[in-house]
């Protein structure tokens, strides 16, 4: 069974479509990583802002209890 020009064109179109889908999937993955990284950075900033006064109070209490 020999491939016709039509078969070859279909195979090439299918390969191009799959390559395009893979590229889009990779771009989606990159976007997810970027969003996740930004979310982690934002949560870290919020945690530091929230916890710093508490930590300062705790350290002050520990230090003053030793004297």
N, C-alpha and C positions, 0 to 999 in steps of 0.2 A: 504494500500500500504506500503510495507516494503522496507526499504533502503537496497540496495545490497552493497556488499563490494566495488564494483566499484563506486557507488554513494558516499559512505563514503570517499573513496580515493579522488574523485573529489572535494568534499566539503573541505577536509583537504588541498588539493593543492590550491584551490581558497582562503581559509583563509590565508594560508602562503603567497600567492602572494599579497593579500591585505595588510597584515602586512608589507611586504617588501616595497610596494609602500608608505605606511604611514611613514615608517622609512626614505625612501628617501625624501619624502616631508618635513619631519621635518628637515632633514639635509640641504635641499635646503633653508628652512626658516632660519636656523641658519647661513648659509653662506650669505644670503641676509642681515641679521642683522649685521653681522661682517663687510661686505663691506660698508654698510650704515654708521655704526659707524666710520669706518676709513675715509670715505669721509667727514663726518661732522667734524672730528678732523682736517683733512687736510685743509678744508675750513676755519675753525676757526683760525688755525695757519696763513694762508695766510691773512685773514682779519686783524688779530692783527698786523702782519708785515706791512701791507699796511696802516692801520689807525693810528698806533702809532705816526709816524712823524706829521701827520695832527693834531692829538689831542695835541701833544706837542706844535705845532705852535699856535693852537687855545687857549690853556691855557695860553701860554706866552702872546698872544695878549690881552686876557681878563685881566690878572693880570697887565700888563703894562698900560692898559687903565684906571685902577683905581688909578694910582699914577701920 
